[in-house]
Amino acid sequence: MPTPSPLSPLRPPRSPQPAPPAAKGTAVPMGLNLVKIHCRNEAVYQYHVTFSPEVECRSARFAMLREQHAVTGDVLAFDGSILFLPIQIPKVSVKAQRKSDGEEVSITIQMTKVLEASSDLCIPFYNVVFRRVMKILDMSLVGRHFFEPAHATTLHKHGLQIWPGYAVSIRKKDGGLFLLVDSIHKIIRSESVLSVMQKIHSQSQNTFQDECTKELVGSVVITRYNNRTYRVDDIDWDRTPRDTFTLASGEQITFVEYYSKAYGITIRDLDQPLLVHRPKEKQTAERKRQLDMVVLVPELSFLTGLSDQQKNSRTVKEVMWEMMQSPRKHYTRLTSLLQQIRDSPEASQELECWGLLLDTDICRTQGHILPLERINLRHRSFFPEEDLIWHREVTKEVSISAVSMNSWLLVYPRRVQQLAKDLLATMRNTCGAVGMQVGQPTVQELRDERIESYVKGIRSGLGSQEKVQLLVCITPRNRDDVYRAIKKLCCVQDPVPSQVINAQSLMGHPAKIRSVVQKVLLQINCKLGGQLWGVDIPLKQLMVVGMDVHHSRSQGMRSVIGFVASMNHILTKWYSRVVFQMPHQEIADSLRLCLSQALKRFYELNHSLPMKIVVYRDGVSDSQLDTVLKYEVPQMQKSFNTFENYQPSLVVVVVQKQISTNFYSLTGEEFTSAPPGTVLDHTITTSGLQDFFLLSHSSRQGCSIPTRYICMWNTANLSHEHLQRLTFKLCHLYWNWPGTIRVPAPCKYAHKLAFLVGQVLHHEPSAHLSEQLFFL
């Protein structure tokens, strides 16, 4: 087929639509965290409202229109110029009086559209109505979601509060109009930003400003006086609460006076610097363009989420335990919200006025479970247990291909010498079971733990041998700076696969250490080009590609796209590249280059080109789907022109992990986690898209959150069933975990690669490592 122009409007070729649900697999009764909405009204009526003479003040326009309830009725939604009513009225002009100067104003109301009650155009408006309902129930809006601070759990010893809340939105699905409800939490730190700054000052006075910038810029804070959240973009060290700013009225006022008058708050520290938030351009309405920043007082701002120190401690486990919700508890929270709405006459009335009626219970439907996949090792194949985890088998049996460690370098500081000896002994004792051999390493023992010592020792060791397969480094504790230095050296400057081991993981019970070493050996085998396990792949002449994006927290920093492509027919060899892109830049040209080079390498290894290419594109929201169609698909097709008369079939699937849909497995009235392999390809799918929801992993705790897959392009005519089966198979092939994961393995590999480059390397890795999974 001809290659479309990047600017031409594309429509994906559609394979024949199978009748949902797919016939293959065991049927399973399911519950979803969606509530059906019934529209009793036939339509919603949209009107344009004009004021003559023009009324600039928005609140004045609202007040004037509210006075016309004899014409409009009591139920209305108005944004300043567009009016929505549940009733139809003829074009009308009415008179009102402007309170500021007594001038008579003529208001003209004219109908512009009749919207079908369940139309897509009504969804944003219905979401506004539901936000009103949540406010009627005394919920606090924080960001986009609603919380109940009054029901917060306080963890005093960690200085944290956990606010329960709800993420609610109205969605149009194939099964009709639904309210999607998710039970969520927000973590608020009890100490103010000022307290954090004072703590930093007491620890490092000489580098105080730099340390504050590192700790605070990029984090999200909440101001408790209005429950609004802001991202901290900068710290203004030259201003204090004594400084003035200009109110909308033009009046100059100090921050101290403003907070005293507006909120009754007394600012105590008058010398603290101020935090700066720069709203994104799209958040800044036309009439507020002059508002180029928001200035916050640290004393009145509180950080959200956990600090890096808390993330690396037991705090995470305790917080997660507090937030963990079993399927039954999650369901109870959802039905509790529905009950609150029913029990509130005002909330019920708000919905009824617009003809909206909520079901009294969640949506129940039927999904299906995909057949089990067979795991293939070198000497035997097996079907895993129900939880789809096969750790025991891969640590006791020979991998598909194992690479022996004949020429390797071991670097460690002198004080962990005994641990290094124990590590080597345990590696030699356990390597045989997985088919590996561990030879004697070249040892570099360091006198101290400074970064310079590691770099010098590694360079010396690499220079002493002609070919080093692998570098193993032991670090005394979790040192990010040492880790970054080692990875930059080994991935960019002197390319060699590297394994960094935290000495603390090698301490404790011998059985625990043995388990750690087994995992390290499997990871090393991957990095050396070995292959751990596979699954049956019936599709022939196939290449699978995974893509994911890592966005930097720092404004203006480049994003990194990880690109990983399979290099053999059983999908156990991988080729990787990265692409840097500036914010808002299309990746089109770089994508064409990546795929062309992957195809060239595939040809060199297999003496043939793949005839089917399936691309799993992670990191795409609904609003970006058109970009994939208009820019990325044409560039992928252009890469085929590198080869003469080459037109393979192409399938492009968008992978969405950040979704709020939950699966419950229903046995009578018993709510449990849905089993791995559960698929839903009807009811909550989206009209006009070929999408399905797959739960591929085992949910041991909490609820089952599936992954959504959207087939954007399909010239291979893969059926729903084939695509679901292939996707599930790929979720078995991530070698860092002997079990299934949430996304296809090439997507996870692309994510790991993009994360390493974006967070640690900040440079393109050496091409010498492109066929090894060095980023695991």
N, C-alpha and C positions, 0 to 999 in steps of 0.2 A: 504493500500500500504506500502511496506517496507520503513523504514526510511533511506534516503540517507546519505552517509558519508559526513561530512562537507567539505571534499576536492573534492568530486566528482562533475564534471560539471553538473549542473542542468538545466533542461529546464522546464518551468512551463507547467503543463497540460493545454491545451487550450480548452475552451468551443467552440462550433460551432460559427464561426464568423458571427454575424448578418449583414445584408446589411445596410450600412450607408445611410442616417441618420436613427436613430431609429424612428419607426412608430408613437409611442405615443407622445402626446403633440402638441401644436400649432406651426406651422412653422413660422419662423421670418427671414426677410432679414437682413443680417449682413455685417459690414465691419470689416476688421482686419488690424493691423499695420504691414502687410507683403506685400511685392511687389514681384510679380512673376519674376523670372529670366529665360530667354530663352538661351539655349546653342546652338550657331550656329555651333561651331566646333564639329567634331565627337569625337575627343580625345585630351588629353594632354599627351605629351611624357616626360618620366622621364629618365634622363641620370646620369651616375656616371662619375665624372671628377677626374682624377689623375694628379699630377704634379711630374715630375722627372727631377732633384732632388726635394725632398720635399720642399714646400714653407710654412714656419711657419706662416708668417704674413697674416692674413685673408684679410686685405684691399689690399695687394699686389696680392693675388689670384683673387680678384674681378677685379682689374685693368687689369691684364693679360687676363682674359677671355673676358672682355669688348672689348679688341682690336681685338678679333676674330669674329667681327660681319659679316665678309664676309662668315663665315662658319655657325654661329648660327642664323644670322638675328639680327634685332634690338630689338626684343621682347624676353625677357628672365627673369627668376627668378632663383637666385643662392644663396645658403646658405653657400658656401665654399667648399662643396663636391658634393651636389646633385643639378642638373640643371633641370629646367622645361622649355620646349619649346612648342609652339603651332604647330610646324612643325616637321616632321620626317627627321632625317639625318642619314646617315650610320656611322659606327664606323670610327673615324678619329683621327689622331695625327697631331698636329701643333706645330710650334716652337714659343717661345716668349723669350724676354730678361728681366732678373731681373734688375730693375733700380738701386738697391742699390749697386750691384757689377758688373753688366754687364754680369753675367753668363747666358748661354743659358739654357732655361727650356723647356722640352717637355711636352705638355698638351695632354692627351688622353681623348676623349669623347666617351662613349659607352652607348647605350640605354639599360635600365634595365626593363622598364615597359611601357606598353601602357594603360593609364587610360581612361576609358569612361568619357566623358566630365561632366556628372552629377553624377559620382561615389562619394561615401562617402570619398574616399581617396583624392579627389580634394578639399574638403571643407576647410581644413586648409590653403591650398595654395590660394584658392579664397579669403579667409579672409585677407590674406597678400596683395593681389591685391587691395582689397577694402580699406585697410588702406592707401595704396598709393593714392587712389582716394581722400580720406578725407584730406590728407596732401596737395594734389594739390589745394584743395579748401581753403587752409590756416587755417585749423582747428588745434587746439593744442591738442596733445595727453596727457591726464592726467590719469595715471593708465591704464585702458583698454578702456577708452571712449574718445570721441573727444568733445572739447568745443570751444566756441567763446568768449574769454575774451574781445574782442573789443566791444561786445554787452552786457557787464555785466550791471546789475542794482545795484546801490550803495544805501544801506540804511544807511545814514550817522549817524543817531542818535543811531543806534545799532552797528556801526562799522563793517558792513558786506557787502560783495559783493556776488551777485548771478550770476553765469556764466551759460548761456544756453548752451546746448550741445546735443549730440546724442549718444545713444548706438546702434551700428550697428553690425550685424553678419549675416553670410550666413548659412542657415540651409537646410538640406534635409528633406522634409516632404512627406507624402503620396500623396499630391497634386503636388509634384515636388520640384524644387529648389526655395527658397525664400530668399529675403533680409528682415530680421527682423529689423525694425527701431523704436526706442523709443525716444521720446523727453524728455530729463532729465535736471537736474540742479546740480550744485555743489556750496556749501556755503563755502566761503573763508572769514576768519576774517581779518579785515584791520590791526589789531595790530600784531606785530611780537611776536614770542615766548619770545624774550628778554623783551619786554614790559610787557608781562604777568608775567614773573619772577620778574621784578622790582616792579610790583604791589603787588605781594605776599610778597616780602621783606619788603615793607613799612607797611604791615598789621601784619606780624608775623615774626619778625627777629629771635626770639629764635628757632622756629621750621621751619625755611625757607626751608632747604633742604628736610625735610619730606613732607612739603606742596607742594613743586614743584614736587616731585616724584609722590605724590597722584594725582595732577592735570594733569601732562604731560605724564607719562608713560602709554602706551596703546592707546594714542591718535594718530591721523594721521595728519601729517604736509605736506605742499607743499612748495617746494623751487621755487620761482618765476623766478629765472635766467634760469631754464631749465624745469619748469612746471612738475616736478616729485614729486610723493607722497611717503612718508615713514611712517611706524609705529615707534613711539618712544619706544624703548625697555629699555633704561637706560639713565642716565645722568652721564657723566664723570666729576666729580668735580675737578679732579686733572690736567686736561688739559685745555688749553686756545688757542685762535687763534695764539698765539705766538709760539706754539709747531709746530714741523715738522712732516711730513709724507713722505712716499716714493712713487714717481710716478712710472708708469709702466716701464719707461725708467731706473729706478734705482736711479734717482736724488732725493735728499732730499730737501724739500721746506716747508716753513711755510704756515699755512692756509692763513695768511694775504697776502703773496706774490702770492699764487696760485690764489686766487679770483681776485686779481688785474690784473694778467697776463691773466687769462683765460676769465674773464667776465668784466673786467674794473670796478670792485666793490671795494670800500674802506671800510674795516671793521673799525667801529669807537670804539667800546668797546673792548679793548684788554684783559680784565680780565674775560670775561664771560666764564662759563663752556661750554662743548660741549655735544650735543645730540648724542645718539648711536642708530643705527638701525642695527639689525642682520638679514641679508637676510635668508629666508628659504632655506633649503638645495637644494630643487628642483630648486630654482631660480639661484643657483650658478653652472654655467657650469663647466665641468671637468677641463678646462684649467684655471679656475679662483678660484680654491679651496682655494688659499691662502687669498682671500678676505673674511675674516670672519666677518667683520663689516663695516658699512658706518658711518662716523662721520660728523655731521652737525653743522652749526653755528646758534645758536638761533636767532641772529639778522637778518639772511637771511631766516628764516623759519617761515611759517604762519600756524596757526591751521586751520583745516577744520571743518565744522559742527558747531553746537551751543554748548556753554558751559552749564554746569548743571544749572547755575543761569538763563541763557536765556531760557532753556527748561521749567523752572518753572515760567515764566513770560509771559506777553502779546507778547513778541518777537515772539514766536512760531506762533501765529495766524497771525501776520503781514507777517512773512516769508512765511508761507504756502499759504497765500492769493496771494503773489507775484508769487509763483511757481505753483499755481493752474491752470490747463488747462482744459477748457471745451472740450468735444469731438470734436467740430468744430475747436477750436484753435489747439488742438493736431493734427488733420488731416491737418490743414493748415501748421503747422511746417513740417510735413512729406512731403507734396507735394512741399514745398519750397525747401527741400533738393534735391528732384528729379529734380526740375527745375534748381537748381544750377549745378547739374551734366550735364544736357542737354546743359546748356548755356556755359559750359567750354569745349572748343575743346580738351584740354589736358586730362581732366578727362574722357570725352566720349571716346577718343582714347585709353586710358589705358584699359577700359573695352572691347572695340571692338577688340583690339589686341588679346585678349584671347577668342573672340567669345561670350562674355557675353552681353546680351541685357536686359535692365530693362523695365518692363511695365511702362506706363506713369501715372498709378494710383494704388491705393491700391487694395488688393485682396477683392473681394466681393463674399459672399456665402450665404448659408441658414442654420440656426441652428433651434433648436426647444425649446419651453418653457415647462418645466415639470408642471404637474397639481398642483394646490394649495394643501397644506397640512392642515388638520383640527387640531386645537389646542384644547386639552382636559384639562379642569379644573375639580374640584370635582363635581360641580352641572350642568355644561353645557359645550358644545363644540361650536366652532365657526371657521369660515374661516377669516383670517386676511385681512386687506386692501391690496391694490396693492403694497405698499412699504414694506409689510411683517414686520410690527412693531405692537405689541399689548400691549403697556405700559398701556394704559387706562384700559384694561380688567383685567390685573393681579394685579393692585393696588386697584381694586374695587370689585373683586370677590374672593371666597375662593379657596386656592391652593388645589392640589390633597391631600396632607397631610400637616398639620401644627403642629408644636411642640410649646407648650406654654413655656414661660420663667418663671419658678416657683422659681428657685434657681440660682440667678445670682449676679455678683459682678460689681459694677460701681466705677471706679477709676478716679479721676480728681484732678488737683491742685486747691487750694482755690480761686484763682482769676477768675476762670470760673464757680464758684458755681451756678450763676443764669442760665448760659447756660445749665448746667447739669440738673437743675430743669425743664427748658423749654423742654429739650430733652425728659426727662421722661414723662412729660405731653403729648407731641405730640405723643410719642410712644403709650401711653395708649389710646389716642383718635383715632389713625389710625389702630391699630392692629386688631380690630374686623373685618374690611372689608376683610382681607385676611385669617381670621379663626384662628388668634393667640390670646393668652392672655399674658399680660405682668404684672407679679407680682411685689411686692416691692423688690428692690434690697438691698443687703448689700453694704453700701457706705463706701468707703475709700477716705477721703478728704486729699490731700497732702499739706504740708506747702509750698513747692517749686516745681520747675520743673526739678530738677536734675535726672539723670538716676537712681542713687542709691535710691532716694525717691520712684520712680515708682516701682522698683524691690522689695524694702522692703514692700511697701504698698500692692502690688499684693500678695506677699508670705504670708503676715499677713492675708489678706482677704481669700485666698485659704485655709489657715490652720484653720480658724475659723469655717468652715462648713465641714460637712462630704462629701457632693457631690455638687460640683459647676458645673452647666451646661455650663456657659458662662461667659467670662470676657469682659466688655466693658470699654475701656480707652479713655478719651478725652485728646488730646495733644494740647497745646496752638497754635502751628503753625506746619508747615511741618518739623518736626525734624526727620531726617533719623536715627540718633544715638539712639533716644528714641524708635523709631519704631523697629529697629533691636533688641534692648535689650528685648522689650516686646515679640516679636515673638520668639526669642531664648528661653526665659523662658517658654512660653506657648506651643510651638510646640515640644521642645526637653526635657527640664528639668522637668516641672510640666505640663503634657499634659492636655490642656483644650482649647476648641474653643475660639478664641478671635476676637474682633472687635475693631480696632483703628480708632477713628474719629478725624479729624482735626477740632479744634474749629471754624476756619474761615468759614468752610462749614455750620456751624449752625448760622451764622450771616446774617442779611438781611431781605428781605420781608418774612412775614409768609408763603406765598404760596410756596416760594422757599425752606424754611426750611421743610415744610410739604413734599415736593417732595423728599428732601434728606432723611428724616426719613423713608418714604415709601420704598425707595431703600435699606436702611440699614436693615429694618425689613425683607425684602425678602432675603437679604444676610444672615442674622442671621438664618432665617428658614432653609436655605440650610446647614449652618454650624452645626446646631443641628440635621441634618438628615431628615429634611422635604423635600417634593417634590413639586415643584412649578407647572409645567405643563408638558404635554406629547403630543405625536402625535401617530397616528395609526401605529402599527408595525405588519404587517401581517406575517412575518417570525416567526415561532415557534422554541422553544428550541435554542435560539440564544444568543451568548455572543459577545459583541463588545468591542474591545480593542483599546486604543489610546496611542501612544508613541511619545515623542518629546525630543529633546536634548538641553540643555543649555550649551554653551561653554563659559568658562571664558575668559575675555580680557587679564588676566595675563598669561604669558608664563609658561608652566609646571604645571598649575593648573588643577585639575581634572574636567572633564565634568560631568554633571548630566543628567541622563535619567529619565524622568517622565513616569510612567506606570500607566494607569487607565483602569479598566475593569468593565463592567456592571454586576450587581448582580441580576437583575430580568428581566422578559420577556418584560416589556414595556420600559426598558432602562431608569429608573429613580432612580436607586440605584447604587452607584459606590464604587469600592474598589481601593485603590491607594498604590503604592510603589515607592521608588526611588532607582536608582543604580548609584554609582560613578564609573567612569572609567578614567584611565590615557589617555593622548593624544595618538592617534594611536592604542589604545587597542580595541580588539573586545569585544562585549558585550554578546557574546554567552552564557556563563555559567550563568550569572546573569539573563538573559532573561528567560532561562529555569526555574529557581527558581521562578521568579515573576509569570509566567503563571501557574506553578504548584500550588502555594499558592492561586492564584486567583480562580483556578478550585476547590480546596478544599473548599474554603469559599463559592463558588457558590453552591456546593453540600450540605454543612451544612444548607444553607438558603432555598434551593429549593427541597432537597431530590432527586435530579436528576442532571445529568451533561448536559451541552449544546451539541447539536449535530452539530451545525454550529458555527464556530468562525471566525469573520471577524476582521482583524487587520488593523488599519490605522496607518501607520508608517510615521511620519513627520520628517523633518530634514535630508533628503537623496537627494544628488545631482545625476545627471545622471552618474557620474563616480563611484558612490558608489552602483549602482543598483545590480551589481554582488555580492557585499558583503551581501546584503539582501538575495539573492538566495542561495549563497554557505554556509553562516554561520548561518543566523538568522532563516530561514525557517526550516532547520534540527533541530535546538535547540527547536523551538516551538513544532515540532513533537515529540521530545524526552520527552517533559514534559507530553505528553499523557500517557507515560509508567508508570507514577505514579499510574495509575488506571488499574485494570485488564480488558482486552478485550475492551479497549476504543479507538476507532478510529473515532473521529469526522471529518467532512469535514472542510477544512481550506481555507480562502481567505486572501491574504495579499495585501494590497493596499498602494503604496507609495503616499504621499501627498506633492506636491511642490507648495509653495506660492511664492517663490522668482523667478517669471518668468516675462518676459517683454511683453508677449502677451496682447493686449488690444482688447476689443470688442466694436464696435459701433453698435447702432441700426439704421437702415436706413429706413427713410420714404421719398421716393423720393430722393432729395438731402439734406434732413435735417438729421444732425448727432446728436443723443442723446445717453444717457447712456442706455445700454441694460437692460431689466427688470430682476429682480432676478428670478432664475430658468432656465436661458438660458444655453443650453448645445450645445457644438459642438463636434461631435465624428467622424469627417472625415476631409479631406483636410489638416489640420495642425497637424494631429496625426502622430505618428512615425511608420514606417514599422517595423514589428517584435515585436511590443509592443501592449498590449491592453490598450490604454490610451484614456482619454476624458478630455475636459475642461468644468468646471461648474462654472457659476457665481451665487453664492447662496445668496449674500447679496445685499442690495439696495445701489447704488452709488449716494449719494445726491450731491456731488461735485466732479469735476474732471472726469477722465475716469473710465470705468469699467474694472477692472483687475480680470480675472477669476482665479481659482485654477486648477492646473493640477493633475489628478489622474491616476496612472499607476498600473494596476492590474498585480502583479508579480506572483501570485500563486492562483489557483482557482479550488480546488477539489470539491467545492459545485456546480459547473456548473451554477453559477449565470450568467444570461444573462447581456448584456450591460444595458438593460433597468432596470432590477432589481437592479443592482449595482448603477446606477445613481439615482434611486428613493430612495434607502436606504441612500445613501450619502447625498442627499438633505434633507431627514427627519432628519438626525443627526445634520444638520446645524441649526435646529430649537431648539435644546435642551440645549443650553448654558444658564444657569439660571442667569448669571450676566448681561444679555442683553435681554430684551423682544422683540426679533426679530431674524432674521437669521444672521449668521456670516460667515466668509470666509472659515472656515474649519469645519469638523465634531466636535461636542461638546467634545467627548473624547480626541481628539487631543488638543483642547484648554485647557481642564482641565489639561492634561499632561504638556502642556507648562507652565501654571500658577504654577503648582507644582514644576517643574524643575527650573523655574525662582526664586521662593521663596527660594528654598534650595540652589541654586547656588549663588544667590546674597546676601542673608540675613543670612540663618541658617548655611550653610557650614557643617551641620551634618544631619544624617538621622532623619526624624521626628519620634516621638513615634508611635509604632504600635497601641496604643490605639485610634489614630485619623484616622486610615486607611479607615474607612467607613463613614467619614464625609468630606465634601468639605471645610476643614479648611483653604485651601490655596486661597480661593476667596477674 
